[in-house]
Amino acid sequence: MEYLSINEVKQLLVSVDDARDRLIIRVLYETGCELTELVNMDVSDVLGHTIRINGRYAQVSGKLAKDLSLYIHGNGMDAKLFLTRQSGSISEKRIRQLIQEYSFKAFGRAITPQALRYSHIVHAYTNGVLLDNIAKQIGITPFRIFQIIADQKIMKHNYNQFLGRI
C-alpha cells in the first residue's frame, strides 16, 4: 500500500492546472472517500464544512468548503458534483486517468486514487487524530485503519519517537 507525504500531496496539487481536477483530488484526499463515492456525490451532499458520503459526514477544510461553494455556484450546478466537459457525470476510469497523469507530472510516477485515501489515514494518525475519528471520516472500521497504519510502518516510527522522549 502506497501513501504520499504531505509534501507530495502539495506537489501533486500544484501540478494540477484545472480547477475541477484540483477539487477532485482535494475531495478525495480530505474526505478519504473512494472513487465510487466521489462520482456519486451530488451538489446537495456539500454542506459547508462537511460532505455527506453514504450516510456519514466527512469534514473538509474551510478552504475546500469555500472553493467547492465557488465551483458549484460559479458553474450553476444543481445535480452531480463533478461533471465531464460534455456535462455527463465523470467516471471512475477518468478520475484514475487524471490522477495518474498529474502524479506522473508531479513526481515521475503514477499513483492510484487509493494512495490519496491511505495518505489521509496516515497523515491524520501521525497528527494525533484518534482511530475512531479517522474511521468515521473514512467510513471503515478502526481495525482496518490499524491494519493500514501498521502496513505503512508508521506505528513503529511513532513508537520509536515515543520511546525517544523518555
N, C-alpha and C positions, 0 to 999 in steps of 0.2 A: 504494500500500500504506500502510495506516494503522497506527500504533502509539501506545500510550499512554505518557505519562510515568509515572514511579514514583508521583508524587502522584495521578495519575488512577487508577492501579491501586488505590491505597489508598482513594481516594474511591469507586470502584466497589464495593469490598468492604464499605465502611461502609454503602452504600445497600442491601445485601442483608440482609433480615431473617430469612431462612430458613437454618438451619444446613446442610441438604443442598445448597441452591443456592450458598451461600458456598463449600462444599467443592468443588463442581463447578468454579467459577470459579478457585479456588486451584489445583486439579489441572491445569486447562487452562494456566494461567499458569506454574506452577512446572515442569511437565514439558515444556511446549511441544507437547503431543500434539494430534492432530487429533480432530475430533468422532467419527469412526468408531472411533478407538482408544479414546476415552473411554467410549462406550456399550458397547463390548465388554469393558471391564475387569471382571474377576472379583475377588471378595474375596481369593482366593488369589494375585492379582497384587501385592497390597500386602505388601511385605517390609521392614517397618521404615522405614528412611530411603530406600528405593528402591521403585520401582514397575516391574514387568515390563510392557513395552509392545511387542508384536510381536517378541519375541526380544531386545530391547535393555533395558537397565536405566537408568531415569531417576532421578536423585537428587531428593529433596524435602527441605525444611527439617525440622528437628526438631519445630517447632510443627505443621506439616501432618501429619507422621507420627503424632504424638500425637493430633491431632484426628481423623484417619482411624481410628485404633485405637478411640478412644472411640465414634465413629459406628458402626463395624462391630459392636463388642461391645454397645453400648447398644441397637442395633436388632435384635440376634440374626441378623445377616445371614450367609449362607453361600454365596451364588451370585453374581449380578451385584452390582457395587459400588453402582451408582446405580439406584434403582427409582422408579417413579411412585407417587403416593399410592394407586393401585389395585393396587400390588405387581407391575406389569409392568415390564420394562426401559424406561428412559427413552429417548425417541427423539432423534435429531439435531435434528429440527424443533423439539421442545420446548425443547431447550437453546438453540437460536438465539433462540427467543422470549424465554426468560428473560434472556439476555444483552442483548438489545435493550431489554427492559423496564427492567432495572436500570441500564443505561448511560444511558438516557434520563432516568431518575430522578436519576442521579448528576450528569450534566453536560449534560443537554438535547439529547443527540444519541445516536442508536443506533449501536452498533458491531457488528462481526461477531466470531465466535469466532476468526477468523484474526488479528484485531488483537491478541488476547492472545498468540498464537504469535509474531507479529512483535515484540511488546513484550518477550517473554522474550529473543529473539535480540538485540535492540538493547541491552537492559539488561545482558545477560551480556557482550556485546562491550565496551560502554563501561566495564564494571567489570574489564576485563583478562582475561576468560576467552578462551582460545585458540579459534580457529575449529574446529579438530579436536574439541575437547571439547564445544563447542556442538553440532556436527554429531552427535556420539554421543548427546547428551542428546535432541535433537530428532528424530533419525532421518532426516536429509537430508545431502546432500554439503556439504563445506566450500565448494565453488564456489557452491552455491545460497545458503549463508549469506552469502558475499561479495556476491552479487547483491542480496540483501535489504538488507544494510547500506549498500551503495553507493546503492541506490534511496532510502534514507532520508536521504541526505546526511550520515550520521554520520561516514563516513571523512574527508570534507573538514573537518568540525568538529574531529575528533581530530587531524588533521594540522596544522591551524592552532594547536591547543593545543601540540603538539609543537614547532613552529617558534617559537612564542612563548616557549618556555623557553630558547632559545639567547641 
